[in-house]
Amino acid sequence: MNKKGMELGIQTIIILILAIIILVVLIIAFRSQISSLFSSFSNLISGANTSVSNLPGIGR
């Protein structure tokens, strides 16, 4: 059995598991900031649509 090749596989799996755990922790930590960012972006888009529809000749 080639133990060196097996160690490389186990090390890679451990690194992947740690990276996934860190990613999940970061997503949980910044969840509120991300949702407020998308909310602000949505408000910006809806405000731009309202402004365009109020222009003379373009709106209803």
C-alpha positions in Angstrom: 0.0 0.0 0.0 1.3 3.5 -0.9 0.9 5.4 2.3 2.3 8.7 0.9 -0.5 8.8 -1.7 -3.1 8.1 0.9 -1.8 10.8 3.2 -2.1 13.4 0.4 -5.7 12.4 -0.1 -6.5 12.6 3.6 -4.8 16.0 3.9 -6.7 17.3 0.9 -10.0 16.1 2.4 -9.2 17.8 5.7 -8.3 21.1 4.0 -11.6 20.9 2.0 -13.6 20.3 5.2 -11.9 23.2 7.0 -12.5 25.5 4.0 -16.2 24.6 4.0 -16.5 25.1 7.7 -14.9 28.6 7.4 -17.1 29.5 4.5 -20.2 28.5 6.4 -19.1 30.5 9.4 -18.4 33.6 7.3 -21.8 33.3 5.6 -23.6 33.1 8.9 -21.5 36.0 10.3 -22.2 38.3 7.3 -25.8 37.1 6.6 -27.4 40.3 7.9 -25.0 42.6 6.0 -25.6 40.6 2.7 -29.4 40.8 3.1 -29.3 44.6 3.8 -27.0 45.0 0.8 -29.5 43.2 -1.5 -32.4 45.2 0.1 -30.6 48.5 -0.6 -29.9 47.4 -4.2 -33.6 46.5 -4.7 -34.7 49.8 -3.3 -32.3 51.6 -5.6 -33.6 49.7 -8.7 -37.3 50.3 -7.7 -36.5 54.0 -7.1 -34.9 54.3 -10.5 -37.9 52.7 -12.1 -40.2 55.1 -10.4 -38.1 58.1 -11.4 -38.1 57.0 -15.0 -41.9 56.4 -15.1 -42.4 59.9 -13.8 -40.5 61.6 -16.7 -42.7 63.4 -19.2 -43.2 61.4 -22.4 -41.8 58.2 -20.9 -44.3 57.4 -18.1 -47.9 56.3 -18.5 
